[in-house]
Amino acid sequence: MTLPSTYADDNCSLARTLEIIGERWTLMIIRDAFYGVRRFGDFAAQLKIPRAVLANRLKSLVREGVLIREEDAATGVEYRLTDKGLALWPVVHALMNWGDAFYSPAGVKRALRHDQDGGLLDREGRCQDCGSVVPVPQIRIETGPGFDPAASDDDPLSRAINTPRRLLEPIVASRTRPVDEGEPSTV
Protein backbone atom coordinates (compact mmCIF):
# COMPACT_ATOMS: atom_id res chain seq x y z
CA MET A 1 0.00 0.00 0.00
CA THR A 2 1.42 3.37 -0.98
CA LEU A 3 1.43 6.32 1.36
CA PRO A 4 -0.95 9.16 0.60
CA SER A 5 0.65 12.31 -0.77
CA THR A 6 -1.24 14.56 1.66
CA TYR A 7 -1.91 14.48 5.39
CA ALA A 8 -5.60 14.28 6.25
CA ASP A 9 -5.46 15.84 9.74
CA ASP A 10 -6.56 19.48 9.33
CA ASN A 11 -6.48 19.93 13.11
CA CYS A 12 -2.75 19.32 13.40
CA SER A 13 -0.25 22.09 12.74
CA LEU A 14 2.53 19.54 12.23
CA ALA A 15 0.54 17.82 9.49
CA ARG A 16 -0.09 21.17 7.78
CA THR A 17 3.61 22.04 8.04
CA LEU A 18 4.57 18.71 6.49
CA GLU A 19 2.27 19.52 3.58
CA ILE A 20 4.59 22.46 2.83
CA ILE A 21 8.09 21.25 3.77
CA GLY A 22 7.74 17.49 4.17
CA GLU A 23 8.38 16.34 0.62
CA ARG A 24 11.74 14.86 -0.30
CA TRP A 25 14.29 17.57 -1.21
CA THR A 26 12.26 20.49 0.16
CA LEU A 27 14.22 20.98 3.39
CA MET A 28 17.48 20.59 1.48
CA ILE A 29 16.41 23.40 -0.86
CA ILE A 30 15.55 25.54 2.16
CA ARG A 31 18.89 24.67 3.81
CA ASP A 32 20.78 25.69 0.68
CA ALA A 33 18.79 28.93 0.50
CA PHE A 34 20.09 29.69 4.01
CA TYR A 35 23.59 28.87 2.73
CA GLY A 36 23.16 31.54 0.03
CA VAL A 37 22.16 29.45 -3.00
CA ARG A 38 19.73 31.50 -5.08
CA ARG A 39 19.75 30.24 -8.66
CA PHE A 40 17.93 27.27 -10.16
CA GLY A 41 21.06 25.82 -11.75
CA ASP A 42 23.01 26.16 -8.51
CA PHE A 43 20.32 24.33 -6.52
CA ALA A 44 20.29 21.58 -9.17
CA ALA A 45 24.08 21.26 -9.24
CA GLN A 46 24.58 21.36 -5.47
CA LEU A 47 21.77 18.97 -4.57
CA LYS A 48 22.04 16.76 -7.65
CA ILE A 49 18.25 16.88 -7.75
CA PRO A 50 16.29 16.11 -10.91
CA ARG A 51 15.44 19.42 -12.57
CA ALA A 52 11.71 18.60 -12.85
CA VAL A 53 11.55 17.83 -9.13
CA LEU A 54 13.44 21.03 -8.32
CA ALA A 55 11.10 23.09 -10.50
CA ASN A 56 8.11 21.55 -8.72
CA ARG A 57 9.53 22.16 -5.22
CA LEU A 58 10.55 25.76 -6.01
CA LYS A 59 7.14 26.50 -7.49
CA SER A 60 5.46 25.10 -4.36
CA LEU A 61 7.73 27.05 -1.99
CA VAL A 62 7.04 30.26 -3.91
CA ARG A 63 3.29 29.58 -3.94
CA GLU A 64 3.36 29.02 -0.16
CA GLY A 65 5.35 32.21 0.46
CA VAL A 66 8.47 30.46 1.80
CA LEU A 67 10.59 31.70 -1.11
CA ILE A 68 10.22 34.67 -3.40
CA ARG A 69 11.16 34.45 -7.07
CA GLU A 70 12.79 37.60 -8.41
CA GLU A 71 13.79 38.38 -11.98
CA ASP A 72 16.57 40.85 -12.65
CA ALA A 73 18.05 41.72 -16.04
CA ALA A 74 21.58 41.55 -14.64
CA THR A 75 21.38 38.44 -12.45
CA GLY A 76 18.46 36.51 -13.96
CA VAL A 77 16.03 34.62 -11.76
CA GLU A 78 16.86 34.24 -8.09
CA TYR A 79 15.04 32.64 -5.17
CA ARG A 80 15.27 34.18 -1.71
CA LEU A 81 13.80 33.22 1.62
CA THR A 82 10.88 35.36 2.75
CA ASP A 83 10.21 36.17 6.41
CA LYS A 84 8.07 33.02 6.45
CA GLY A 85 11.05 31.07 5.09
CA LEU A 86 13.47 32.67 7.56
CA ALA A 87 11.16 31.51 10.35
CA LEU A 88 12.16 27.94 9.41
CA TRP A 89 15.74 28.48 10.63
CA PRO A 90 15.10 26.98 14.09
CA VAL A 91 13.72 23.85 12.40
CA VAL A 92 16.71 23.55 10.05
CA HIS A 93 19.12 24.23 12.93
CA ALA A 94 17.42 21.65 15.18
CA LEU A 95 17.58 19.01 12.44
CA MET A 96 21.26 19.80 11.86
CA ASN A 97 21.89 19.42 15.61
CA TRP A 98 20.03 16.10 15.68
CA GLY A 99 22.01 14.78 12.70
CA ASP A 100 25.30 15.87 14.26
CA ALA A 101 24.40 14.27 17.61
CA PHE A 102 23.41 10.90 16.17
CA TYR A 103 25.28 10.60 12.86
CA SER A 104 28.49 12.59 13.14
CA PRO A 105 30.78 10.95 15.72
CA ALA A 106 33.69 13.22 14.75
CA GLY A 107 31.74 16.36 15.70
CA VAL A 108 29.50 18.88 14.00
CA LYS A 109 29.59 19.00 10.21
CA ARG A 110 28.96 22.75 10.16
CA ALA A 111 29.86 25.08 13.02
CA LEU A 112 27.77 28.19 13.58
CA ARG A 113 29.34 31.35 14.98
CA HIS A 114 28.19 34.82 15.93
CA ASP A 115 29.78 36.88 13.15
CA GLN A 116 30.13 39.88 15.46
CA ASP A 117 32.36 38.25 18.09
CA GLY A 118 33.22 34.81 16.71
CA GLY A 119 31.52 32.96 19.55
CA LEU A 120 30.16 29.49 18.82
CA LEU A 121 26.39 29.13 18.92
CA ASP A 122 24.81 26.55 21.19
CA ARG A 123 21.93 24.28 20.21
CA GLU A 124 19.43 27.10 20.85
CA GLY A 125 21.33 29.61 18.72
CA ARG A 126 22.79 31.54 21.66
CA CYS A 127 26.33 32.89 21.36
CA GLN A 128 28.58 31.24 23.93
CA ASP A 129 30.71 34.40 24.18
CA CYS A 130 28.20 37.24 24.53
CA GLY A 131 25.08 35.25 25.48
CA SER A 132 22.76 36.78 22.89
CA VAL A 133 20.41 34.84 20.64
CA VAL A 134 21.89 35.51 17.21
CA PRO A 135 19.58 36.45 14.31
CA VAL A 136 20.09 34.52 11.07
CA PRO A 137 21.82 37.34 9.12
CA GLN A 138 24.51 37.52 11.86
CA ILE A 139 25.32 33.80 11.83
CA ARG A 140 28.57 32.72 10.21
CA ILE A 141 28.74 29.10 9.07
CA GLU A 142 31.96 27.17 8.61
CA THR A 143 33.02 23.58 8.32
CA GLY A 144 33.26 21.80 11.65
CA PRO A 145 35.39 18.92 12.95
CA GLY A 146 32.96 16.32 11.55
CA PHE A 147 33.09 17.75 8.01
CA ASP A 148 34.69 15.37 5.52
CA PRO A 149 36.28 17.35 2.67
CA ALA A 150 36.68 14.15 0.64
CA ALA A 151 32.88 13.78 0.58
CA SER A 152 32.42 17.27 -0.88
CA ASP A 153 32.59 18.23 -4.54
CA ASP A 154 35.40 20.54 -5.62
CA ASP A 155 33.40 22.93 -7.77
CA PRO A 156 33.11 26.72 -7.27
CA LEU A 157 29.66 26.45 -5.64
CA SER A 158 30.74 23.78 -3.13
CA ARG A 159 33.93 25.72 -2.36
CA ALA A 160 31.86 28.84 -1.67
CA ILE A 161 29.46 26.95 0.60
CA ASN A 162 32.40 25.37 2.46
CA THR A 163 34.18 28.70 2.99
CA PRO A 164 33.31 30.54 6.22
CA ARG A 165 30.55 32.98 5.36
CA ARG A 166 27.38 34.51 6.72
CA LEU A 167 24.11 32.71 6.22
CA LEU A 168 21.94 34.24 3.48
CA GLU A 169 24.98 35.84 1.81
CA PRO A 170 24.41 35.23 -1.91
CA ILE A 171 26.81 32.83 -3.55
CA VAL A 172 28.26 34.27 -6.72
CA ALA A 173 31.15 31.82 -7.29
CA SER A 174 29.26 29.74 -9.84
CA ARG A 175 28.05 32.62 -11.98
CA THR A 176 30.37 32.01 -14.88
CA ARG A 177 27.76 30.20 -16.98
CA PRO A 178 24.88 31.94 -18.76
CA VAL A 179 22.10 33.30 -16.58
CA ASP A 180 19.35 30.76 -15.79
CA GLU A 181 20.90 28.02 -17.87
CA GLY A 182 18.46 25.14 -17.90
CA GLU A 183 15.76 26.69 -15.73
CA PRO A 184 12.29 25.66 -16.80
CA SER A 185 10.23 28.68 -17.81
CA THR A 186 7.32 27.48 -15.66
CA VAL A 187 9.11 28.02 -12.34
N, C-alpha and C positions, 0 to 999 in steps of 0.2 A: 504494500500500500504506500503510495507516495504521500508526502507531506503537503498540506495545503500551502498555497503561496501567500495567503493572508492569515492574520490572526483574528479570530472571531470575537474576542472579548473586548467590547467597546467600553467596558467599565474598568479597564486596566490601563494605566498610563504606560507601563512597561510594554504591553502589547502594542499600543499605538506608536511608541518610540521605535520598536522593532520593525514596524511597517515602513518607517522612514530610513533607518540606518542598519537594519538587520540583514540585508541581503549581502551575499558574498561580494567582496571587493569594496563595499561602500565605506566602511571604516578605514580601510587602507587609503582610499582616495582622500578622505577627510584628514587622516594623519599627514599625508603628503602635502595637502593644502596648508597645514600648520607649518610644515617644513619649508614652505615657500614655492612649491610647485604650482604653476598657474596655467600652463598651456596643455592642450589636449595631447599633443605629441609627446610632451615630457611625462605626463601621467602614464601614457601607454608604454613608453620606453622604460620608465622606472619600475612600474608594477608588472610589466610583461602581461598585461591584461588584454584580452581580445578587444579590438577597437569597437565592435558592435556593442559589447557589454559595457565598455567605458562610456560610449555615447548614451546608452540607456541610463546608466547610473548618474552621469552628469546632468542629463535632462531632468531626472527625478529630483536630484538635490537642488537644482535651480527652481523647479516647480514648487518645492516645499519651502523655499526661502532659506536653505542652509548655505547655498552658494549663490553668487551673483555672476552672471555672464556679461562681460563687457567687451565691446568691440572698439578698437582704436586703430586708426590708419597706420600708425607707426609700429605698434606692437602686435597687432592682430587681435585675436580673441583670447581673453584671459578669464579665468575663474578665480574668484576670491571668496573667502568666508565672509558671511554676513554676521551681524551680532548674534543671530540665532545659531549660526555655525560656530562662532567663537565660544558660545555657551557649552559646546560639547567638549571643550578642553579638559575639564575634570574627568569626564568619562574616558577620553583617550589616555590621559595621564594615569588613571587608575588601572586601565587595562595594561599599559606598559609596565607599571609597578608589579602587577600580578604576574605577567610573563617573566619579568626579571626574577621575581621571588621563586618561581617554580620551574623555570626552564633556562635559567642562565646562571649556572653554578660559579662561573668566573666573575660575576658581578654584573652591574647594570650594562645594558647594551648602549644606552644613550644617557649621558649625565646632563642634568638640567641645572643651570646656574642663574643667579640674579646678575644680570648684565651690569648693573650699577656698581656692585661691590665684589662680584666674583664668588659669592657664597653659594654653596650647594643648596638645592631645594630638597626639602624632605618630602615624604609621601603625600602630604597635604598641600604642597606648593609653597611652603613657608621657607624663607631664606634662613639658613642656619647661622649666618653672620649677623644680620640686622634684625631678624625676627619678623619681618613683614611678609604678608602674603603677596606674592609677586604676580602682577597682571601679565597676561600672555605676551604683549609686545615687549616686555622687559625681560623675557626669559631667553637665555642663551643655551643652545643645545650643542653638545659635543659628544664625540665617541667616548664611551666608558670602558672600564676594564674588561667587560664581557664582550665587547665588540670584536668580531673576527674580520680583519681586513681581507683575508683570503676569500671570504664568502661574499664580498662586495664587488660589484662591477667597477672597472677602471675607466669609466667614461666621464665626460665633463659634468654631467648632471649628478652622478653618484659622488664624484669628488666634491662638488659644491655642497651636497647634502651632508657629507661626512666631514666638512670643514666647520670649525666652531663658528656659529652664526646665530643671530636672533631668530626666534620663531617668527613666521609671517613675512620675513624679509624675502622679496622676490628673487628667485634664482634666474640669473641671466646667462649662466655659463654655457647652456646648450643652444643659445640663440644664433648659431651660425648657419642653420638651415633655413629655407624659406618659411615665412610666417604661415602658421596653421597647416603645415604640410600634413596631408592625410586626414584632417578633421572632417567628419561628416557634416554636411551643410544643415542637417536637421537638429544639431545640438544647440 
